[in-house]
Amino acid sequence: MTAAYLLGIYSFQGAEQTLNQIADALHRGDVAKLSSLFAPQVEVYIGVSPKIYSDIQARYVIQEFFQKNPPRSFTLLHKGRSEDMLYGIGSYVSMQGRWDVSFFTRFQKGRYLIQQLRFESVNN
């Protein structure tokens, strides 16, 4: 086995693990786990214009969202990978409503970090 082959396997396993961690954190409303995967700057969109926050500010924004909209479920519907980027699209359901969720990560500092997180309300 070559080093490039082993690196490819490690990167794939890291990618799947990251996608699973993000999906699990959204399913549980676990802001600590989710924010541990934030890049230093995160674009967050929750029903209004997207804003760029520091990782610490983004943590508080997402924590407030989870408090107002505790999750009943999160289902990862689609996931993908392109070079050093991972993305996922899913459905977040709470007692207050349903949101389409998308997130984009980029490989940096040896792991995939969330650069964009979007919650778009679905009108029923």
C-alpha positions in Angstrom: 0.0 0.0 0.0 1.3 3.4 -0.9 1.2 6.4 1.4 -1.2 8.2 -1.0 -3.6 5.2 -0.8 -3.5 5.2 3.0 -4.0 9.0 3.1 -7.0 8.6 0.8 -8.5 5.9 3.1 -7.9 8.1 6.2 -9.4 11.1 4.5 -12.5 9.1 3.5 -12.9 7.7 7.1 -12.4 11.2 8.5 -15.0 12.6 6.1 -17.6 10.0 7.0 -16.9 10.4 10.7 -17.3 14.2 10.4 -20.6 13.9 8.5 -21.9 11.5 11.2 -20.7 13.8 14.0 -22.5 16.8 12.4 -25.7 14.8 11.8 -25.7 13.4 15.3 -25.1 16.9 16.9 -28.0 18.3 14.9 -30.2 15.4 15.8 -29.5 15.9 19.5 -29.3 19.7 19.5 -25.7 19.3 20.9 -24.2 22.8 20.5 -21.0 21.8 22.2 -20.3 18.9 19.7 -21.4 21.0 16.7 -19.4 24.0 17.6 -16.3 21.9 18.2 -16.4 21.4 14.4 -16.6 25.1 13.5 -14.0 26.9 11.5 -12.6 30.1 13.0 -15.1 32.0 10.9 -18.6 30.5 10.2 -21.3 31.8 7.9 -24.6 31.2 9.7 -28.0 31.6 8.0 -31.2 31.2 10.1 -34.1 32.5 8.0 -32.5 36.0 7.5 -29.5 37.3 5.7 -26.4 35.2 6.3 -23.9 36.6 8.7 -20.3 35.7 9.4 -19.5 35.0 13.0 -16.4 34.0 14.9 -16.7 30.3 16.0 -17.5 31.5 19.6 -20.3 33.9 18.4 -21.7 31.2 16.1 -21.9 28.8 19.0 -24.2 31.3 20.8 -26.3 31.8 17.8 -26.8 28.1 17.3 -27.4 27.6 21.0 -30.2 30.1 20.9 -31.7 28.4 17.9 -31.6 25.0 19.6 -33.2 26.5 22.8 -36.1 28.0 20.8 -36.4 25.0 18.5 -35.4 21.8 20.3 -34.9 19.0 17.8 -37.4 16.2 17.5 -35.3 14.8 14.6 -32.7 15.4 12.0 -32.3 13.3 8.9 -29.3 13.6 6.7 -30.8 13.3 3.2 -27.8 13.9 1.0 -24.1 14.2 1.5 -21.2 14.8 -0.9 -17.5 15.4 -1.2 -15.4 17.4 -3.6 -11.6 17.5 -3.1 -11.2 19.2 0.3 -14.9 20.0 0.9 -17.7 18.0 2.5 -21.4 19.0 2.4 -24.6 17.7 3.7 -28.3 18.5 3.3 -30.9 17.4 5.7 -34.3 18.0 7.4 -34.5 19.4 11.0 -37.8 19.0 12.8 -38.8 20.6 16.1 -42.2 21.3 17.7 -42.0 24.8 16.2 -41.5 23.7 12.6 -39.3 22.2 10.0 -36.1 23.5 8.5 -34.0 22.5 5.5 -30.5 22.4 6.7 -27.3 22.5 4.7 -23.7 22.7 5.9 -20.4 23.0 4.1 -17.0 22.0 5.6 -13.5 22.4 4.3 -10.4 20.4 5.3 -8.1 22.6 7.3 -5.8 22.1 10.2 -5.9 18.3 9.7 -9.7 17.9 9.9 -13.0 19.0 8.3 -14.4 22.2 9.8 -17.8 23.8 9.3 -17.6 27.0 7.2 -21.3 27.5 6.5 -24.5 26.4 8.3 -27.9 27.2 6.9 -31.4 26.7 8.4 -34.2 27.5 6.0 -37.8 27.4 7.3 -40.1 25.1 5.3 -43.6 26.5 5.0 -46.2 23.8 5.7 
